[in-house]
Amino acid sequence: MSMTSYERYVAVCELRQPDRVPVSPLIMTFAARLAGMSYGDYCLHGEMMAEAQLACIRRFGYDSVNVTADAVREAQAVGAPVFWQDDEVSGPSPEDP
């Protein structure tokens, strides 16, 4: 019998055997490209990120996705300079020593 994604994760959490291994990929730049948006927009706009990730779930049938987008969003929130790139993972500003 096939399980739903929710049932699959509950089985794993309860140390039972699911019908298959749950699939929850980190799809960051891939999701942005599939949705036809820049990775910078994907990172900076939560609605766009959700749209891109939902498009991947619908197309590939993932059980869930991880909403990790970048490693600098929190740093920017506290005032660190960030270099946002259109199609690559963002990072510290190149002008920052």
N, CA and C atoms as an extended XYZ file, in Angstrom:
291
Properties=species:S:1:pos:R:3:atomname:S:1:resname:S:1:resid:I:1 pbc="F F F"
N         0.839       -1.184        0.000 N   MET     1
C         0.000        0.000        0.000 CA  MET     1
C         0.885        1.249        0.000 C   MET     1
N         0.543        2.204       -0.827 N   SER     2
C         1.305        3.444       -0.930 CA  SER     2
C         0.927        4.387        0.215 C   SER     2
N         1.936        5.042        0.768 N   MET     3
C         1.725        6.002        1.861 CA  MET     3
C         1.685        7.417        1.295 C   MET     3
N         1.027        8.312        2.018 N   THR     4
C         1.126        9.733        1.696 CA  THR     4
C         2.463       10.228        2.241 C   THR     4
N         2.852       11.407        1.826 N   SER     5
C         4.094       11.983        2.340 CA  SER     5
C         4.050       12.106        3.860 C   SER     5
N         2.928       12.565        4.379 N   TYR     6
C         2.780       12.717        5.822 CA  TYR     6
C         2.937       11.360        6.523 C   TYR     6
N         2.248       10.341        6.018 N   GLU     7
C         2.339        9.011        6.619 CA  GLU     7
C         3.772        8.466        6.565 C   GLU     7
N         4.454        8.756        5.478 N   ARG     8
C         5.841        8.318        5.313 CA  ARG     8
C         6.728        8.931        6.394 C   ARG     8
N         6.586       10.237        6.629 N   TYR     9
C         7.405       10.894        7.648 CA  TYR     9
C         7.044       10.438        9.055 C   TYR     9
N         5.759       10.243        9.322 N   VAL    10
C         5.342        9.749       10.632 CA  VAL    10
C         5.947        8.370       10.868 C   VAL    10
N         5.914        7.515        9.870 N   ALA    11
C         6.500        6.179       10.012 CA  ALA    11
C         7.984        6.272       10.358 C   ALA    11
N         8.704        7.132        9.679 N   VAL    12
C        10.133        7.294        9.954 CA  VAL    12
C        10.344        7.794       11.383 C   VAL    12
N         9.568        8.779       11.799 N   CYS    13
C         9.706        9.328       13.159 CA  CYS    13
C         9.377        8.289       14.232 C   CYS    13
N         8.480        7.377       13.921 N   GLU    14
C         8.108        6.324       14.863 CA  GLU    14
C         8.972        5.064       14.703 C   GLU    14
N        10.039        5.197       13.915 N   LEU    15
C        10.987        4.099       13.667 CA  LEU    15
C        10.317        2.885       13.021 C   LEU    15
N         9.273        3.146       12.245 N   ARG    16
C         8.644        2.096       11.448 CA  ARG    16
C         9.149        2.200       10.013 C   ARG    16
N         8.932        1.177        9.237 N   GLN    17
C         9.395        1.157        7.852 CA  GLN    17
C         8.379        1.851        6.946 C   GLN    17
N         8.794        2.911        6.248 N   PRO    18
C         7.882        3.533        5.275 CA  PRO    18
C         7.850        2.690        3.996 C   PRO    18
N         6.936        3.020        3.097 N   ASP    19
C         6.876        2.303        1.826 CA  ASP    19
C         8.093        2.599        0.959 C   ASP    19
N         8.707        3.749        1.187 N   ARG    20
C         9.968        4.117        0.531 CA  ARG    20
C        10.597        5.232        1.348 C   ARG    20
N        11.821        5.521        1.068 N   VAL    21
C        12.520        6.602        1.759 CA  VAL    21
C        11.872        7.934        1.370 C   VAL    21
N        11.540        8.797        2.357 N   PRO    22
C        10.988       10.106        2.018 CA  PRO    22
C        12.020       10.944        1.250 C   PRO    22
N        11.545       11.706        0.297 N   VAL    23
C        12.416       12.539       -0.531 CA  VAL    23
C        12.202       13.998       -0.150 C   VAL    23
N        13.271       14.632        0.352 N   SER    24
C        13.218       16.030        0.761 CA  SER    24
C        14.515       16.729        0.350 C   SER    24
N        14.653       17.039       -0.927 N   PRO    25
C        15.917       17.581       -1.423 CA  PRO    25
C        16.110       19.064       -1.124 C   PRO    25
N        17.355       19.473       -1.112 N   LEU    26
C        17.701       20.901       -1.080 CA  LEU    26
C        17.734       21.349       -2.539 C   LEU    26
N        16.750       22.108       -2.956 N   ILE    27
C        16.578       22.397       -4.378 CA  ILE    27
C        16.834       23.857       -4.747 C   ILE    27
N        17.319       24.619       -3.863 N   MET    28
C        17.514       26.057       -3.948 CA  MET    28
C        17.656       26.622       -5.378 C   MET    28
N        18.850       26.624       -5.934 N   THR    29
C        19.053       27.231       -7.256 CA  THR    29
C        18.281       26.489       -8.332 C   THR    29
N        18.150       25.175       -8.179 N   PHE    30
C        17.396       24.373       -9.142 CA  PHE    30
C        15.937       24.836       -9.197 C   PHE    30
N        15.330       25.042       -8.038 N   ALA    31
C        13.924       25.471       -7.990 CA  ALA    31
C        13.753       26.827       -8.658 C   ALA    31
N        14.670       27.749       -8.397 N   ALA    32
C        14.584       29.075       -9.013 CA  ALA    32
C        14.665       28.968      -10.533 C   ALA    32
N        15.607       28.184      -11.026 N   ARG    33
C        15.743       28.039      -12.484 CA  ARG    33
C        14.510       27.394      -13.094 C   ARG    33
N        14.003       26.344      -12.449 N   LEU    34
C        12.814       25.661      -12.964 CA  LEU    34
C        11.627       26.620      -13.050 C   LEU    34
N        11.517       27.516      -12.079 N   ALA    35
C        10.405       28.476      -12.051 CA  ALA    35
C        10.659       29.699      -12.929 C   ALA    35
N        11.848       29.782      -13.526 N   GLY    36
C        12.150       30.896      -14.422 CA  GLY    36
C        12.411       32.212      -13.714 C   GLY    36
N        12.964       32.137      -12.497 N   MET    37
C        13.270       33.364      -11.760 CA  MET    37
C        14.740       33.381      -11.369 C   MET    37
N        15.248       34.540      -11.055 N   SER    38
C        16.634       34.612      -10.613 CA  SER    38
C        16.742       34.067       -9.188 C   SER    38
N        17.901       33.558       -8.870 N   TYR    39
C        18.105       33.045       -7.524 CA  TYR    39
C        18.064       34.176       -6.501 C   TYR    39
N        18.508       35.358       -6.886 N   GLY    40
C        18.429       36.511       -5.994 CA  GLY    40
C        16.987       36.812       -5.612 C   GLY    40
N        16.078       36.817       -6.603 N   ASP    41
C        14.658       37.041       -6.299 CA  ASP    41
C        14.109       35.914       -5.434 C   ASP    41
N        14.496       34.694       -5.735 N   TYR    42
C        14.071       33.529       -4.953 CA  TYR    42
C        14.438       33.725       -3.481 C   TYR    42
N        15.642       34.183       -3.214 N   CYS    43
C        16.110       34.366       -1.835 CA  CYS    43
C        15.447       35.540       -1.136 C   CYS    43
N        15.215       36.598       -1.865 N   LEU    44
C        14.734       37.834       -1.250 CA  LEU    44
C        13.222       37.924       -1.108 C   LEU    44
N        12.480       37.071       -1.792 N   HIS    45
C        11.012       37.169       -1.797 CA  HIS    45
C        10.404       35.813       -1.440 C   HIS    45
N         9.877       35.709       -0.237 N   GLY    46
C         9.328       34.450        0.251 CA  GLY    46
C         8.230       33.879       -0.626 C   GLY    46
N         7.408       34.740       -1.202 N   GLU    47
C         6.334       34.250       -2.070 CA  GLU    47
C         6.904       33.578       -3.308 C   GLU    47
N         7.970       34.148       -3.851 N   MET    48
C         8.601       33.561       -5.037 CA  MET    48
C         9.272       32.237       -4.685 C   MET    48
N         9.898       32.182       -3.508 N   MET    49
C        10.516       30.935       -3.065 CA  MET    49
C         9.459       29.836       -2.952 C   MET    49
N         8.330       30.165       -2.330 N   ALA    50
C         7.261       29.179       -2.169 CA  ALA    50
C         6.733       28.723       -3.528 C   ALA    50
N         6.543       29.649       -4.442 N   GLU    51
C         6.061       29.319       -5.781 CA  GLU    51
C         7.020       28.345       -6.479 C   GLU    51
N         8.302       28.627       -6.391 N   ALA    52
C         9.305       27.770       -7.041 CA  ALA    52
C         9.345       26.382       -6.416 C   ALA    52
N         9.285       26.327       -5.100 N   GLN    53
C         9.339       25.028       -4.444 CA  GLN    53
C         8.071       24.216       -4.704 C   GLN    53
N         6.924       24.864       -4.708 N   LEU    54
C         5.687       24.158       -5.032 CA  LEU    54
C         5.703       23.630       -6.460 C   LEU    54
N         6.295       24.385       -7.376 N   ALA    55
C         6.410       23.920       -8.764 CA  ALA    55
C         7.229       22.632       -8.816 C   ALA    55
N         8.286       22.552       -8.018 N   CYS    56
C         9.114       21.338       -7.983 CA  CYS    56
C         8.359       20.163       -7.373 C   CYS    56
N         7.612       20.424       -6.308 N   ILE    57
C         6.826       19.352       -5.690 CA  ILE    57
C         5.803       18.814       -6.693 C   ILE    57
N         5.137       19.718       -7.390 N   ARG    58
C         4.128       19.279       -8.359 CA  ARG    58
C         4.749       18.490       -9.507 C   ARG    58
N         5.898       18.934       -9.960 N   ARG    59
C         6.522       18.276      -11.116 CA  ARG    59
C         7.192       16.955      -10.756 C   ARG    59
N         7.884       16.907       -9.605 N   PHE    60
C         8.702       15.742       -9.293 CA  PHE    60
C         8.152       14.876       -8.161 C   PHE    60
N         7.117       15.345       -7.471 N   GLY    61
C         6.504       14.533       -6.432 CA  GLY    61
C         7.318       14.373       -5.166 C   GLY    61
N         8.147       15.353       -4.843 N   TYR    62
C         8.906       15.297       -3.595 CA  TYR    62
C         7.946       15.172       -2.416 C   TYR    62
N         8.405       14.548       -1.343 N   ASP    63
C         7.577       14.449       -0.143 CA  ASP    63
C         7.545       15.774        0.603 C   ASP    63
N         8.614       16.506        0.560 N   SER    64
C         8.691       17.839        1.155 CA  SER    64
C         9.925       18.515        0.585 C   SER    64
N        10.052       19.776        0.860 N   VAL    65
C        11.257       20.497        0.463 CA  VAL    65
C        11.785       21.257        1.667 C   VAL    65
N        13.033       21.551        1.631 N   ASN    66
C        13.685       22.300        2.686 CA  ASN    66
C        13.718       23.753        2.251 C   ASN    66
N        13.269       24.650        3.086 N   VAL    67
C        13.180       26.048        2.684 CA  VAL    67
C        14.481       26.825        2.884 C   VAL    67
N        15.553       26.125        3.069 N   THR    68
C        16.851       26.785        3.138 CA  THR    68
C        17.118       27.460        1.798 C   THR    68
N        17.531       28.712        1.840 N   ALA    69
C        17.787       29.423        0.598 CA  ALA    69
C        19.209       29.942        0.527 C   ALA    69
N        19.743       30.369        1.607 N   ASP    70
C        21.070       30.959        1.573 CA  ASP    70
C        21.615       30.970        2.995 C   ASP    70
N        22.883       31.269        3.091 N   ALA    71
C        23.516       31.288        4.409 CA  ALA    71
C        23.728       32.697        4.933 C   ALA    71
N        23.159       33.677        4.271 N   VAL    72
C        23.451       35.059        4.655 CA  VAL    72
C        22.234       35.882        5.050 C   VAL    72
N        21.057       35.343        4.896 N   ARG    73
C        19.840       36.111        5.212 CA  ARG    73
C        19.850       36.624        6.650 C   ARG    73
N        20.234       35.754        7.584 N   GLU    74
C        20.271       36.167        8.992 CA  GLU    74
C        21.340       37.232        9.219 C   GLU    74
N        22.472       37.079        8.566 N   ALA    75
C        23.534       38.079        8.698 CA  ALA    75
C        23.060       39.443        8.190 C   ALA    75
N        22.359       39.437        7.076 N   GLN    76
C        21.854       40.698        6.536 CA  GLN    76
C        20.851       41.333        7.497 C   GLN    76
N        20.038       40.509        8.149 N   ALA    77
C        19.021       41.022        9.070 CA  ALA    77
C        19.636       41.792       10.234 C   ALA    77
N        20.874       41.469       10.590 N   VAL    78
C        21.530       42.184       11.685 CA  VAL    78
C        22.549       43.203       11.176 C   VAL    78
N        22.493       43.517        9.874 N   GLY    79
C        23.286       44.610        9.351 CA  GLY    79
C        24.536       44.261        8.574 C   GLY    79
N        24.844       43.000        8.385 N   ALA    80
C        26.043       42.628        7.622 CA  ALA    80
C        25.821       42.908        6.138 C   ALA    80
N        26.853       43.385        5.448 N   PRO    81
C        26.704       43.599        4.005 CA  PRO    81
C        26.671       42.250        3.278 C   PRO    81
N        25.762       42.126        2.330 N   VAL    82
C        25.593       40.868        1.598 CA  VAL    82
C        25.663       41.140        0.103 C   VAL    82
N        26.312       40.256       -0.609 N   PHE    83
C        26.431       40.328       -2.058 CA  PHE    83
C        25.402       39.369       -2.656 C   PHE    83
N        24.274       39.924       -3.124 N   TRP    84
C        23.215       39.106       -3.719 CA  TRP    84
C        23.524       38.908       -5.187 C   TRP    84
N        23.537       37.651       -5.626 N   GLN    85
C        23.817       37.315       -7.013 CA  GLN    85
C        22.539       36.810       -7.681 C   GLN    85
N        22.436       37.017       -8.971 N   ASP    86
C        21.228       36.593       -9.675 CA  ASP    86
C        21.070       35.080       -9.743 C   ASP    86
N        22.135       34.370      -10.026 N   ASP    87
C        21.986       32.938      -10.260 CA  ASP    87
C        22.985       32.071       -9.514 C   ASP    87
N        23.563       32.584       -8.467 N   GLU    88
C        24.493       31.828       -7.637 CA  GLU    88
C        24.150       32.074       -6.172 C   GLU    88
N        24.632       31.220       -5.307 N   VAL    89
C        24.412       31.389       -3.877 CA  VAL    89
C        25.090       32.669       -3.416 C   VAL    89
N        24.396       33.443       -2.618 N   SER    90
C        24.893       34.727       -2.138 CA  SER    90
C        25.936       34.540       -1.049 C   SER    90
N        26.645       35.609       -0.777 N   GLY    91
C        27.686       35.532        0.242 CA  GLY    91
C        28.053       36.902        0.762 C   GLY    91
N        29.146       36.964        1.499 N   PRO    92
C        29.597       38.264        2.009 CA  PRO    92
C        29.917       39.203        0.864 C   PRO    92
N        29.752       40.464        1.113 N   SER    93
C        30.058       41.467        0.106 CA  SER    93
C        31.523       41.377       -0.277 C   SER    93
N        31.856       41.418       -1.582 N   PRO    94
C        33.265       41.346       -1.981 CA  PRO    94
C        34.078       42.548       -1.498 C   PRO    94
N        33.401       43.651       -1.183 N   GLU    95
C        34.126       44.828       -0.658 CA  GLU    95
C        34.423       44.693        0.828 C   GLU    95
N        33.792       43.742        1.512 N   ASP    96
C        33.982       43.562        2.939 CA  ASP    96
C        35.283       42.809        3.180 C   ASP    96
N        36.206       43.396        3.988 N   PRO    97
C        37.514       42.735        4.193 CA  PRO    97
C        37.414       41.417        4.928 C   PRO    97
